[in-house]
Amino acid sequence: MSDSNLSKENCAPIVARDRRLGWVDGLAHWTEDQIAYISVAFTWRLLEARDLAIGYREQGYRVLAGGPGTFRPNGFLKDVAELGQQIPDAVTRHNPHATIASRGCPKDCSFCIVPALWGREFTLLPDFVPRPILCDDNLSALPVEYQNHIIAKYSPRGMRQAPRPLLDANSGFEPSTFDGGTYERWSKVLRGPWRFGYDEMKEREQVRQMMALLRSHGVPPRKIQVYCMIGKEPMAECLQRVHEIIEWGGEPYVQRYMKLNALEKTPRVMHDWTLQKLAHVARWANRRIWRKTPFSEYDPNVKTKRRNPAQLEIAA
């Protein structure tokens, strides 16, 4: 979007691109009282965000910008917007069904921006509004008392304030802190899939134990959704993790490794990977082609339907 063609109509809040899920694909903007707000989830939306900021300024708005996408390469916006201010409940501009009850994560994964952005210690937000999609960074590592506080807001007693049940714990749980107590607590309110990551081989035993625990409670594979990063380790190790998720009774959702400051939505190529190999593995896994065809026999030229990563329905 160029500076010259940015009109007030262009600056209207982004309409959700996925009507079923409500997500705006990483860039939200809106105006209130002569202030324009821009929230950037992904760094590859920064150039568009800059165009928006310039357009708003030309119309006389004060421009505030924030979000994970602005954290490291903030040079793209610092001369056209005010950065660093917290905007309460900005997540609802990305999805009106979303909410956040805590920030931060103690795990400190090298490929994750959360510890740098929000810290390795939790910031609790006890007055959060319960909504169907809960986007906390690490639910199972939260203090048990606070987990119970969140769950109470989604419980039948708490439903007087909660407009809808908990359909998706979006950022998921952490296998190293997930145990039988975690399952018992969250199974009372979580109606959607159990989400967690298997991103490196060093997590193998913890992931296996968590999946075994879920399967022992009768959780079906379609409700064990495991984020599986590929590209940061050699191809054989990444494929091993994808296959183990399937063998242990879950469903993989492959995510290609991206640099934290990537300005284009292009995976980083490392080890023995190529962009084509990364695309083929992601397509084979995320469209569930593995149900009928092993990767060794996979033909990427055969057309298949796309799979939505969230796989949930939001009640109207």
Secondary structure, DSSP 8 states (H G I E B T S, - for coil): --STT--TTTTS----SSTTT---TTEEEEEETTEEEEEESSGGGHHHHHHHHHHHHHTT-EEEEESGGGSS-GGGTTTTSEES---TTTHHHH-TTEE-SEE--SS--TT-SHHHHH-SS-EE-TT----SEE--S-STTS-HHHHHHHHHHHSTTGGGT-SS-B-EESS-B-GGG--HHHHHHHTTTB-S-EEEE--SGGGHHHHHHHHHHHHHTT--GGGEEEEEEESSS-HHHHHHHHHHHHHTT-EEEEEE---TT-SSS-----TT--HHHHHHHHHHHHTTGGGTS-GGG--TTS------SS------
